[in-house]
Each structure stands twice: as structure tokens, then as C-alpha cells.
Amino acid sequence: MARAMWTGVITFGLVSVPVGLFTATQDHTVHFHQLQRGTTDRIRNRRVNERTGEEVSPEDIVKGYELAEGEYVVVEPGELDEIAPGRSQTIEVTDFVDLSDIEPVYFHRTYYVAPRGEEYLKVYELLLTALAEAGKAGIATFVMRNKQYLTALRAEDDLLVLQTLHWADEVRDPGKELPELPSGHAARGKELDMAVQLVEALSGPWDPARYHDTYQEKVREMVRAKAEGQEIVAAEAPPSATDVIDLMKVLQSSVDRARGARGEGAERPRKQESKRKTPAAKAAKAGRAGEKSDRDAPARTGRGPGGAKSAKSATSATTAKSEKSEKSEKSELRRLSKAELYERATDQNVPGRSKMSREELIDALARAGGRRRRTAKTAA
């Protein structure tokens, strides 16, 4: 079980509830040690005097704020501790705001907030329910590890979540920082209509499980390949910029491809999506069709003069059924993102997968599925 990284109380008005903060996320980055090339010798960082080249012990190091070149104000560690706000034990909610009013750029880290005991559950649930029904976030400040934070306390499902926010002076003004910004006069006409259609064709429910850190997956795969002495395959080059002259053509092709990936016709209205059969419904229908085919088999297949013709028909029917199964499997595969397709290809050890496009991954996985079905049928 995770340990609280901070404990204290949340106060709103005269109400308070003891809580603990728990980190809501974890890092899955692949970490490397630094080695000297050609050896397994670790490289260590040392603090050295840049003038003398001699190593300096931590107790002889002070902080310096540069006023001008070569001119510093020296600050001792103890002096910072004296003016630091210390370890606050209170998250005092001073304001409630609409969560939608907080621009995403202000959000920083997320923490889960839990009551510090069963006896505090009633007050905790009271604040949780009040925030959920009001659709508000509580704005508060608190101190953790000698640093003060601006935070937003909000309700999420069945728990409270605390998100640290950037201070206003930490958020840059894009108008001053960026070299180019849109003029505000959006394109109109067919190009905009087609762009909206593309957004709608690629729209769907938010499902974070669909997305994976494919770069970290490739790093791990590269490490495994190098450990086994295998060849390292380079990644695909990034696509070139779209020519404005070909923009309409590219948009139309993108819409057709997106609709095709979802099993829609190029001109099918989006409102008909709900009428598409689910994979379970398709499987049930296929099962019923198979049962009917088995019941009708004696009537269609006979022995004697027409036996050879029946056998040929059966072979053709088997081939057609195999092609239909592969087509159906491709349709299902097109519902997956490229990251999900790549993950399946890795599980099935599809060769050359790292250089395949999305369509090539679909074809390769469908072929692999066909081979598995044929193998299973032969074994049976």
C-alpha cells in the first residue's frame, strides 16, 4: 500500500478534515547509467571548482545569486530555512471556482486525497459530494517540502483529487513568446467543412487505455535486440508538410480513410454509427449462420455422380469463408490505433513490424490470424 507523502487537514469555512496526499502517477521511463565508451565503467558526477579543478565537499558549497558578471550575493543554506514558510499542515480552501474556468496550462501535478481514518469519512464525503454537485473546484495554498503550492481541489468519481497549479507569473504569454500565431481569420468554405468532417470521423469516447508510450516500448525492444545480437531497425521518417495546393485532396482522402477504418461508407452520415453491429453481435450472427450451414449441409452435399462437384463447391465455399473471415478480422483490426496494432504484432512476433505502416500492420495481423485458424483446423 502506498504511503502518504504529506499529511495535514483540509479546511473550508470552519469545517476541517484530516487527510493524506498520495501520488497519482508513476514514471515508466527507461533509465540508463552513464558509462565510458568501450568499458563498463560508471561515470560519476562530481562538484568541482571550475577555476582550480579541485573537488569541493558539500559543506563548503553555498548559493550565489548573480547581480552582474562576476558579482554575486552569497546566501547560506540556513538563511533560506529561516525565511521559508516551513511545513504547513493545512490546505485552506479560500475560494471555489468553476473547474472549466481554469485553463489547462495552469495544471501541473495530480495527487489523490484520502481521509486519515474511518472517523473522518463523513466530513470527507460531505466535501466530495458538495464539490461534485456544485461543479466547483476549491482553490487553496499549502506548503510541502519547503515549497508553497497553489492548488485546485476537485471531486473525481468517489475521491478528492488535488492538482497543483502554476502561479500566474510562471505561465508565459504566447503573444510575446511565439514567433507566429494565427491571424484569427479561420479558413471558410469547403476546406473547413471537410476539416470538420475529418474531426468527426476520428472522434470517439476518451479511453486512456488505448494509448501507450510507444517510444519507451521501442527503447525496451531495442535493448532486448542489442542484448540478443539482433539488427536494430530504424524508425520511419516523419511525413512531409502538406502542400496548401493539395489540401482539399488530402482532407478528402483522410476522411475516406478514417471512415473506412471504422467500417463506414464514405458518404454514410455520422448519426448512423450507432446502428453498426458490435463485435459480439457479429460473432453471434456468424455463429447462427454456421449452425444453419451445418443443418443444411446434408441437403447440399451428396455422394455419387454429383460428389466431385459437391467437393469442389465445398472447397470454394471454404476458400470464400476464409476470405470472409480475414476481411472481417481486418474490419475489427481497423478499429484499433496503430499503437494497439503494434502491440499485437509484438505479441505475435510479426517480422518487420517496426517499419510497417498502419495498413501493413493490419494486413500482417490478418494473415497471421488466418494461418492460426488453418493450423487449428488441421490439428482438429
Disulfide bonds with the S-S distance in Angstrom:
none
